[in-house]
């Protein structure tokens, strides 16, 4: 969709993204008068389906998740499927651990544990 499109084109494009027979498609048919302009359609759609806030994990929850991420000795050298591709289990584990660690704000090196 581009800003150069007319309202009618934007509304038609929007309609193509609604699942056939869905509650949203049925709702849109009933809101025909309110969808006269793209702006109106956006307003009534957001009113009907307001954005739901996403539950954010706390730093403590993220740290607990990181600490719980373990690999068993027997898994070393084995292969697992990740997104349809076969990779070594220890590589998949390291990638998960890295992703979890990067999600934790750590400006003061609090994740570095002394010996």
C-alpha positions in Angstrom: 0.0 0.0 0.0 1.3 3.4 -0.8 0.3 6.9 0.3 -0.5 7.7 -3.3 -3.4 5.3 -3.3 -6.9 6.6 -3.1 -9.1 5.7 -0.1 -11.0 3.2 -2.1 -7.9 1.3 -3.2 -6.6 1.2 0.4 -9.9 -0.1 1.7 -10.0 -2.8 -1.0 -6.4 -3.8 -0.2 -7.2 -4.0 3.5 -10.2 -6.2 2.7 -8.0 -8.7 0.9 -6.0 -9.3 4.1 -9.1 -10.4 6.1 -9.6 -14.1 6.4 -12.6 -15.3 4.5 -15.5 -15.9 6.8 -13.7 -14.4 9.8 -15.3 -12.2 12.5 -13.3 -9.3 11.1 -14.6 -9.8 7.6 -18.2 -10.0 8.9 -17.7 -6.9 11.0 -16.4 -5.0 8.0 -19.5 -5.8 6.0 -21.6 -4.5 8.8 -19.5 -1.3 9.0 -20.0 -0.4 5.4 -21.2 3.1 6.1 -18.3 3.8 8.5 -15.7 2.7 6.1 -16.3 5.5 3.6 -12.8 6.8 4.0 -9.5 5.1 4.9 -9.2 7.3 8.0 -12.7 6.3 9.2 -12.0 2.6 8.6 -8.7 2.8 10.6 -10.5 4.6 13.5 -13.4 2.1 13.7 -11.1 -0.9 13.3 -8.9 0.3 16.1 -11.9 1.0 18.3 -13.3 -2.6 17.6 -9.9 -4.3 18.0 -7.7 -2.1 20.2 -4.0 -3.0 20.4 -3.3 -5.4 23.2 -0.3 -4.6 25.4 2.4 -7.3 25.2 3.4 -8.7 28.6 7.1 -7.9 29.0 9.4 -10.1 31.0 11.1 -8.6 34.0 14.9 -8.7 34.2 14.6 -11.3 37.0 12.4 -13.5 34.7 14.9 -13.2 31.9 17.8 -14.1 34.1 15.9 -17.1 35.5 15.2 -18.2 31.9 18.9 -17.8 31.0 20.0 -19.8 34.0 17.5 -22.6 33.3 18.9 -23.1 29.8 21.0 -26.2 30.1 22.5 -28.7 27.7 23.1 -32.3 28.7 26.4 -34.0 28.0 24.6 -36.7 26.0 23.3 -34.0 23.6 26.8 -32.8 22.6 27.6 -33.9 19.0 24.0 -34.7 18.2 21.9 -32.9 15.7 18.6 -31.1 16.1 16.3 -29.4 13.7 16.0 -25.6 14.0 13.7 -23.8 11.5 13.7 -26.9 9.3 17.5 -27.1 9.1 19.7 -29.7 10.9 22.3 -28.2 13.2 24.5 -29.4 16.1 22.6 -29.4 19.4 25.4 -27.4 21.1 25.3 -24.7 18.4 21.5 -24.4 18.8 21.9 -24.2 22.6 24.6 -21.5 22.3 22.4 -19.5 19.9 19.4 -19.7 22.4 21.7 -18.7 25.3 23.1 -15.8 23.4 19.7 -14.5 22.4 18.5 -14.8 26.0 21.6 -13.0 27.3 21.3 -10.2 24.8 17.7 -9.6 26.0 18.8 -8.8 29.5 19.8 -5.2 30.0 23.3 -5.4 31.6 25.0 -2.0 31.5 26.9 -2.7 34.7 28.2 -6.2 33.9 25.9 -7.8 36.4 25.8 -11.0 34.4 29.5 -11.5 34.9 29.9 -13.8 37.9 33.2 -13.8 39.8 35.0 -17.0 40.6 
